[in-house]
Amino acid sequence: MSSLPNELLRDLYWSFGEPVPTSPQHFIEAAREYAADLDCPDPIEDLQKELPFSDVGLRNAHWSQSQSGEWTEEDADLRVLSSGYSKLTGAELLWELHVACAATVGECDHRFFEGLRLEADESSNEPPVYRVVLGS
């Protein structure tokens, strides 16, 4: 049985359509301003809290248009590793995700972060995989 939570960062509000912050620290500042603009709770605890892993896979869906104009939904996978042996924080994880997906997800209708959902538990050779839940 997994010791990992099925869901993470559900109460953190963010849009991948926002400008990409230059560092995890700048991400914290931007996310706090974003939450304040929406009159939502300050996300500082979720951003600074250590997550239960130092290595994780993230999977998110986005739409892409072919040269013929046909739209298809595609999954994009990202692996995020902490520096050293420390656990990742919410800010580090979301900053890395934003850097990786701003060009694809940031332009889509479904670009609003709604949390992470466990898809695959960690195995002996692979990190856990969380699905990035996006809404419009």
N, CA and C atoms as a LAMMPS dump frame, in Angstrom:
ITEM: TIMESTEP
0
ITEM: NUMBER OF ATOMS
408
ITEM: BOX BOUNDS ff ff ff
-5.0000000000000000e+02 5.0000000000000000e+02
-5.0000000000000000e+02 5.0000000000000000e+02
-5.0000000000000000e+02 5.0000000000000000e+02
ITEM: ATOMS id mol type element x y z
1 1 1 N 0.839 -1.186 0
2 1 2 C 0 0 0
3 1 3 C 0.886 1.252 0
4 2 1 N 0.455 2.244 -0.735
5 2 2 C 1.248 3.448 -0.903
6 2 3 C 1.183 4.356 0.319
7 3 1 N 2.324 4.955 0.62
8 3 2 C 2.353 5.963 1.677
9 3 3 C 2.224 7.36 1.077
10 4 1 N 2.14 7.432 -0.242
11 4 2 C 2.016 8.722 -0.919
12 4 3 C 0.553 9.165 -0.952
13 5 1 N 0.318 10.467 -0.823
14 5 2 C -1.061 10.956 -0.903
15 5 3 C -1.613 10.809 -2.318
16 6 1 N -2.902 10.523 -2.421
17 6 2 C -3.549 10.42 -3.733
18 6 3 C -3.653 11.772 -4.423
19 7 1 N -3.753 12.849 -3.641
20 7 2 C -3.85 14.182 -4.205
21 7 3 C -2.913 15.125 -3.469
22 8 1 N -2.377 16.085 -4.21
23 8 2 C -1.485 17.097 -3.645
24 8 3 C -1.834 18.478 -4.204
25 9 1 N -1.589 19.495 -3.411
26 9 2 C -1.67 20.9 -3.816
27 9 3 C -3.029 21.292 -4.404
28 10 1 N -4.108 20.706 -3.874
29 10 2 C -5.455 20.969 -4.386
30 10 3 C -5.944 22.39 -4.087
31 11 1 N -5.425 23.029 -3.065
32 11 2 C -5.913 24.345 -2.661
33 11 3 C -5.014 25.479 -3.138
34 12 1 N -4.179 25.202 -4.096
35 12 2 C -3.253 26.201 -4.619
36 12 3 C -3.763 26.673 -5.983
37 13 1 N -3.928 27.976 -6.132
38 13 2 C -4.466 28.535 -7.371
39 13 3 C -3.333 29.092 -8.23
40 14 1 N -3.359 28.704 -9.527
41 14 2 C -2.337 29.191 -10.443
42 14 3 C -2.811 28.996 -11.879
43 15 1 N -2.359 29.866 -12.763
44 15 2 C -2.633 29.749 -14.191
45 15 3 C -1.315 29.625 -14.929
46 16 1 N -1.2 28.626 -15.767
47 16 2 C 0.003 28.466 -16.574
48 16 3 C 0.038 29.455 -17.735
49 17 1 N -0.982 30.31 -17.82
50 17 2 C -0.979 31.405 -18.768
51 17 3 C -0.261 32.639 -18.231
52 18 1 N 0.079 32.615 -16.938
53 18 2 C 0.82 33.716 -16.314
54 18 3 C 2.259 33.727 -16.845
55 19 1 N 2.933 34.874 -16.79
56 19 2 C 4.346 34.907 -17.181
57 19 3 C 5.167 33.916 -16.338
58 20 1 N 6.171 33.332 -16.949
59 20 2 C 6.997 32.337 -16.255
60 20 3 C 7.942 33.042 -15.291
61 21 1 N 7.815 32.765 -13.986
62 21 2 C 8.756 33.349 -13.02
63 21 3 C 10.171 32.832 -13.276
64 22 1 N 11.16 33.585 -12.838
65 22 2 C 12.554 33.249 -13.132
66 22 3 C 13.182 32.259 -12.161
67 23 1 N 12.5 31.954 -11.054
68 23 2 C 13.048 31.026 -10.061
69 23 3 C 11.91 30.546 -9.167
70 24 1 N 12.157 29.491 -8.389
71 24 2 C 11.131 29.065 -7.432
72 24 3 C 10.745 30.179 -6.453
73 25 1 N 11.708 30.986 -6.031
74 25 2 C 11.39 32.087 -5.11
75 25 3 C 10.471 33.107 -5.775
76 26 1 N 10.754 33.432 -7.017
77 26 2 C 9.878 34.352 -7.748
78 26 3 C 8.509 33.718 -8.001
79 27 1 N 8.481 32.383 -8.159
80 27 2 C 7.203 31.693 -8.305
81 27 3 C 6.356 31.887 -7.045
82 28 1 N 6.974 31.788 -5.879
83 28 2 C 6.247 31.992 -4.622
84 28 3 C 5.613 33.384 -4.6
85 29 1 N 6.397 34.381 -4.936
86 29 2 C 5.879 35.762 -4.948
87 29 3 C 4.723 35.904 -5.938
88 30 1 N 4.883 35.347 -7.144
89 30 2 C 3.843 35.455 -8.166
90 30 3 C 2.578 34.705 -7.757
91 31 1 N 2.736 33.517 -7.177
92 31 2 C 1.57 32.73 -6.75
93 31 3 C 0.823 33.411 -5.61
94 32 1 N 1.546 34.05 -4.716
95 32 2 C 0.893 34.78 -3.618
96 32 3 C 0.11 35.979 -4.167
97 33 1 N 0.698 36.693 -5.113
98 33 2 C -0.005 37.821 -5.739
99 33 3 C -1.23 37.341 -6.516
100 34 1 N -1.089 36.233 -7.232
101 34 2 C -2.191 35.668 -8.01
102 34 3 C -3.351 35.3 -7.083
103 35 1 N -3.046 34.634 -5.976
104 35 2 C -4.088 34.254 -5.015
105 35 3 C -4.753 35.491 -4.413
106 36 1 N -3.964 36.495 -4.079
107 36 2 C -4.519 37.732 -3.505
108 36 3 C -5.444 38.416 -4.515
109 37 1 N -5.058 38.434 -5.797
110 37 2 C -5.901 39.039 -6.83
111 37 3 C -7.238 38.317 -6.966
112 38 1 N -7.246 37.008 -6.702
113 38 2 C -8.479 36.217 -6.782
114 38 3 C -9.232 36.174 -5.451
115 39 1 N -8.664 36.834 -4.429
116 39 2 C -9.227 36.817 -3.078
117 39 3 C -9.284 35.386 -2.522
118 40 1 N -8.208 34.635 -2.78
119 40 2 C -8.064 33.251 -2.311
120 40 3 C -7.056 33.218 -1.167
121 41 1 N -7.054 32.144 -0.383
122 41 2 C -6.092 32.039 0.719
123 41 3 C -4.643 32.094 0.23
124 42 1 N -3.787 32.641 1.058
125 42 2 C -2.358 32.723 0.763
126 42 3 C -1.793 31.299 0.662
127 43 1 N -1.135 30.952 -0.459
128 43 2 C -0.633 29.593 -0.659
129 43 3 C 0.752 29.329 -0.068
130 44 1 N 1.266 30.227 0.747
131 44 2 C 2.654 30.135 1.209
132 44 3 C 2.976 28.794 1.863
133 45 1 N 2.074 28.247 2.668
134 45 2 C 2.357 26.967 3.337
135 45 3 C 2.525 25.844 2.33
136 46 1 N 1.614 25.769 1.346
137 46 2 C 1.718 24.723 0.324
138 46 3 C 2.972 24.893 -0.525
139 47 1 N 3.376 26.114 -0.756
140 47 2 C 4.549 26.371 -1.589
141 47 3 C 5.86 26.04 -0.882
142 48 1 N 5.915 26.288 0.413
143 48 2 C 7.151 26.048 1.159
144 48 3 C 7.235 24.642 1.76
145 49 1 N 6.123 23.962 1.841
146 49 2 C 6.086 22.629 2.453
147 49 3 C 6.836 21.611 1.594
148 50 1 N 7.588 20.751 2.276
149 50 2 C 8.263 19.674 1.566
150 50 3 C 7.247 18.618 1.157
151 51 1 N 7.354 18.165 -0.079
152 51 2 C 6.51 17.091 -0.585
153 51 3 C 7.145 15.756 -0.194
154 52 1 N 6.413 14.656 -0.283
155 52 2 C 6.948 13.37 0.206
156 52 3 C 7.901 12.659 -0.753
157 53 1 N 8.586 13.408 -1.617
158 53 2 C 9.523 12.799 -2.561
159 53 3 C 10.553 13.829 -3.012
160 54 1 N 11.655 13.313 -3.541
161 54 2 C 12.685 14.182 -4.112
162 54 3 C 12.804 13.972 -5.626
163 55 1 N 12.041 13.029 -6.137
164 55 2 C 12.057 12.668 -7.55
165 55 3 C 10.625 12.274 -7.917
166 56 1 N 10.071 12.91 -8.951
167 56 2 C 8.682 12.633 -9.312
168 56 3 C 8.477 12.825 -10.805
169 57 1 N 7.561 12.064 -11.351
170 57 2 C 7.141 12.255 -12.729
171 57 3 C 5.817 12.997 -12.742
172 58 1 N 5.664 13.918 -13.668
173 58 2 C 4.413 14.659 -13.834
174 58 3 C 3.908 14.417 -15.251
175 59 1 N 2.611 14.238 -15.374
176 59 2 C 1.995 14.01 -16.681
177 59 3 C 0.86 15.009 -16.842
178 60 1 N 0.882 15.728 -17.938
179 60 2 C -0.21 16.658 -18.197
180 60 3 C -0.67 16.545 -19.643
181 61 1 N -1.952 16.797 -19.843
182 61 2 C -2.536 16.749 -21.177
183 61 3 C -2.63 18.164 -21.732
184 62 1 N -2.439 18.269 -23.023
185 62 2 C -2.641 19.545 -23.717
186 62 3 C -3.099 19.245 -25.137
187 63 1 N -3.67 20.229 -25.774
188 63 2 C -4.157 20.09 -27.142
189 63 3 C -3.15 20.692 -28.096
190 64 1 N -2.961 20.021 -29.224
191 64 2 C -2.093 20.573 -30.261
192 64 3 C -2.801 20.457 -31.605
193 65 1 N -2.49 21.389 -32.48
194 65 2 C -3.12 21.443 -33.794
195 65 3 C -2.116 21.037 -34.86
196 66 1 N -2.531 20.117 -35.712
197 66 2 C -1.658 19.669 -36.797
198 66 3 C -1.665 20.703 -37.916
199 67 1 N -0.8 20.517 -38.896
200 67 2 C -0.742 21.434 -40.037
201 67 3 C -2.048 21.427 -40.827
202 68 1 N -2.788 20.306 -40.761
203 68 2 C -4.074 20.228 -41.47
204 68 3 C -5.209 20.866 -40.679
205 69 1 N -4.906 21.317 -39.454
206 69 2 C -5.917 21.98 -38.639
207 69 3 C -6.634 21.08 -37.652
208 70 1 N -6.283 19.804 -37.633
209 70 2 C -6.926 18.852 -36.732
210 70 3 C -6.327 18.971 -35.328
211 71 1 N -7.206 18.986 -34.321
212 71 2 C -6.774 19.089 -32.925
213 71 3 C -6.711 17.703 -32.299
214 72 1 N -5.637 17.432 -31.559
215 72 2 C -5.514 16.166 -30.837
216 72 3 C -5.006 16.45 -29.424
217 73 1 N -5.452 15.617 -28.508
218 73 2 C -4.981 15.746 -27.128
219 73 3 C -3.753 14.872 -26.956
220 74 1 N -2.721 15.447 -26.356
221 74 2 C -1.465 14.729 -26.155
222 74 3 C -1.052 14.813 -24.698
223 75 1 N -0.38 13.779 -24.237
224 75 2 C 0.21 13.807 -22.902
225 75 3 C 1.659 14.249 -23.005
226 76 1 N 2.077 15.039 -22.042
227 76 2 C 3.476 15.43 -21.931
228 76 3 C 3.974 14.951 -20.567
229 77 1 N 5.126 14.349 -20.537
230 77 2 C 5.711 13.857 -19.295
231 77 3 C 6.926 14.688 -18.923
232 78 1 N 7.071 14.906 -17.636
233 78 2 C 8.18 15.685 -17.097
234 78 3 C 8.672 14.984 -15.846
235 79 1 N 9.958 14.907 -15.686
236 79 2 C 10.537 14.366 -14.458
237 79 3 C 11.208 15.506 -13.712
238 80 1 N 10.877 15.639 -12.439
239 80 2 C 11.426 16.712 -11.615
240 80 3 C 12.243 16.087 -10.495
241 81 1 N 13.493 16.516 -10.388
242 81 2 C 14.414 16.033 -9.354
243 81 3 C 14.83 17.203 -8.471
244 82 1 N 14.928 16.952 -7.179
245 82 2 C 15.42 18.002 -6.291
246 82 3 C 16.934 18.096 -6.415
247 83 1 N 17.452 19.208 -5.985
248 83 2 C 18.904 19.33 -5.951
249 83 3 C 19.391 18.668 -4.668
250 84 1 N 20.431 17.912 -4.757
251 84 2 C 20.939 17.214 -3.569
252 84 3 C 19.997 16.1 -3.159
253 85 1 N 19.907 15.892 -1.866
254 85 2 C 19.065 14.812 -1.344
255 85 3 C 17.814 15.332 -0.657
256 86 1 N 17.527 16.617 -0.82
257 86 2 C 16.372 17.199 -0.143
258 86 3 C 15.08 16.839 -0.871
259 87 1 N 13.979 16.97 -0.182
260 87 2 C 12.658 16.744 -0.771
261 87 3 C 12.279 18 -1.564
262 88 1 N 11.48 17.817 -2.582
263 88 2 C 10.983 18.941 -3.37
264 88 3 C 9.949 19.723 -2.57
265 89 1 N 9.901 21.011 -2.773
266 89 2 C 8.825 21.821 -2.199
267 89 3 C 7.76 22.037 -3.281
268 90 1 N 6.587 22.48 -2.848
269 90 2 C 5.53 22.784 -3.802
270 90 3 C 5.97 23.825 -4.812
271 91 1 N 6.691 24.858 -4.355
272 91 2 C 7.153 25.921 -5.255
273 91 3 C 8.143 25.39 -6.289
274 92 1 N 9.089 24.559 -5.872
275 92 2 C 10.065 24.008 -6.81
276 92 3 C 9.365 23.164 -7.881
277 93 1 N 8.443 22.33 -7.443
278 93 2 C 7.73 21.446 -8.359
279 93 3 C 6.896 22.242 -9.363
280 94 1 N 6.116 23.202 -8.88
281 94 2 C 5.249 23.965 -9.774
282 94 3 C 6.041 24.91 -10.675
283 95 1 N 7.145 25.431 -10.189
284 95 2 C 7.979 26.272 -11.044
285 95 3 C 8.543 25.454 -12.208
286 96 1 N 9.08 24.282 -11.904
287 96 2 C 9.614 23.404 -12.96
288 96 3 C 8.519 23.036 -13.956
289 97 1 N 7.321 22.743 -13.453
290 97 2 C 6.198 22.41 -14.321
291 97 3 C 5.836 23.598 -15.208
292 98 1 N 5.785 24.786 -14.625
293 98 2 C 5.429 25.973 -15.41
294 98 3 C 6.47 26.232 -16.501
295 99 1 N 7.73 26.136 -16.172
296 99 2 C 8.791 26.331 -17.177
297 99 3 C 8.617 25.337 -18.327
298 100 1 N 8.304 24.093 -17.995
299 100 2 C 8.21 23.043 -19.007
300 100 3 C 6.958 23.136 -19.874
301 101 1 N 5.86 23.622 -19.316
302 101 2 C 4.605 23.543 -20.073
303 101 3 C 3.999 24.888 -20.455
304 102 1 N 4.65 25.984 -20.175
305 102 2 C 4.068 27.296 -20.474
306 102 3 C 3.737 27.459 -21.953
307 103 1 N 4.581 26.956 -22.817
308 103 2 C 4.366 27.133 -24.25
309 103 3 C 3.2 26.294 -24.767
310 104 1 N 2.89 25.186 -24.126
311 104 2 C 1.785 24.339 -24.591
312 104 3 C 0.521 24.599 -23.777
313 105 1 N 0.573 24.379 -22.493
314 105 2 C -0.605 24.522 -21.634
315 105 3 C -1.005 25.984 -21.472
316 106 1 N -0.038 26.874 -21.414
317 106 2 C -0.321 28.287 -21.192
318 106 3 C -1.202 28.914 -22.241
319 107 1 N -1.23 28.357 -23.433
320 107 2 C -2.046 28.883 -24.526
321 107 3 C -3.394 28.195 -24.636
322 108 1 N -3.644 27.164 -23.838
323 108 2 C -4.883 26.385 -23.933
324 108 3 C -5.966 26.925 -23.004
325 109 1 N -7.185 26.487 -23.267
326 109 2 C -8.311 26.838 -22.41
327 109 3 C -8.122 26.229 -21.017
328 110 1 N -7.702 24.993 -20.955
329 110 2 C -7.476 24.302 -19.681
330 110 3 C -6.049 24.58 -19.22
331 111 1 N -5.838 25.728 -18.584
332 111 2 C -4.502 26.132 -18.141
333 111 3 C -4.457 26.449 -16.659
334 112 1 N -5.565 26.222 -15.969
335 112 2 C -5.634 26.56 -14.547
336 112 3 C -5.34 25.33 -13.69
337 113 1 N -4.345 25.458 -12.839
338 113 2 C -3.896 24.361 -11.986
339 113 3 C -4.969 24.009 -10.964
340 114 1 N -5.289 22.712 -10.869
341 114 2 C -6.279 22.225 -9.911
342 114 3 C -5.731 21.094 -9.045
343 115 1 N -4.432 20.941 -9.016
344 115 2 C -3.822 19.942 -8.146
345 115 3 C -3.13 18.827 -8.899
346 116 1 N -2.637 17.868 -8.116
347 116 2 C -1.954 16.689 -8.657
348 116 3 C -2.669 15.449 -8.15
349 117 1 N -2.81 14.443 -9.01
350 117 2 C -3.468 13.191 -8.644
351 117 3 C -2.523 12.023 -8.947
352 118 1 N -2.315 11.172 -7.955
353 118 2 C -1.399 10.037 -8.11
354 118 3 C -1.896 9.1 -9.203
355 119 1 N -1.015 8.812 -10.174
356 119 2 C -1.329 7.887 -11.267
357 119 3 C -0.595 6.568 -11.111
358 120 1 N 0.652 6.632 -10.699
359 120 2 C 1.456 5.42 -10.563
360 120 3 C 2.354 5.574 -9.347
361 121 1 N 2.261 4.624 -8.448
362 121 2 C 3.085 4.64 -7.245
363 121 3 C 4.535 4.35 -7.61
364 122 1 N 5.426 4.745 -6.733
365 122 2 C 6.838 4.51 -7.005
366 122 3 C 7.132 3.011 -7.026
367 123 1 N 8.009 2.617 -7.924
368 123 2 C 8.478 1.24 -7.979
369 123 3 C 9.948 1.25 -7.594
370 124 1 N 10.579 0.113 -7.661
371 124 2 C 11.984 0.048 -7.252
372 124 3 C 12.887 0.885 -8.158
373 125 1 N 12.489 1.09 -9.409
374 125 2 C 13.354 1.806 -10.347
375 125 3 C 12.811 3.15 -10.805
376 126 1 N 11.556 3.417 -10.566
377 126 2 C 10.929 4.624 -11.098
378 126 3 C 10.288 5.449 -9.983
379 127 1 N 10.27 6.771 -10.158
380 127 2 C 9.609 7.63 -9.169
381 127 3 C 8.084 7.55 -9.337
382 128 1 N 7.341 8.058 -8.375
383 128 2 C 5.893 8.106 -8.544
384 128 3 C 5.54 9.047 -9.695
385 129 1 N 4.347 8.86 -10.25
386 129 2 C 3.863 9.721 -11.328
387 129 3 C 2.544 10.339 -10.885
388 130 1 N 2.474 11.659 -10.992
389 130 2 C 1.249 12.39 -10.677
390 130 3 C 0.711 13.033 -11.946
391 131 1 N -0.602 12.949 -12.121
392 131 2 C -1.308 13.628 -13.213
393 131 3 C -1.555 15.07 -12.783
394 132 1 N -1.234 16.013 -13.636
395 132 2 C -1.507 17.426 -13.39
396 132 3 C -2.965 17.663 -13.784
397 133 1 N -3.778 18.071 -12.821
398 133 2 C -5.194 18.328 -13.069
399 133 3 C -5.332 19.787 -13.47
400 134 1 N -5.898 20.002 -14.661
401 134 2 C -6.065 21.34 -15.202
402 134 3 C -7.534 21.616 -15.465
403 135 1 N -7.937 22.857 -15.294
404 135 2 C -9.309 23.253 -15.561
405 135 3 C -9.347 24.545 -16.342
406 136 1 N -10.555 24.928 -16.715
407 136 2 C -10.715 26.17 -17.481
408 136 3 C -11.486 27.198 -16.686
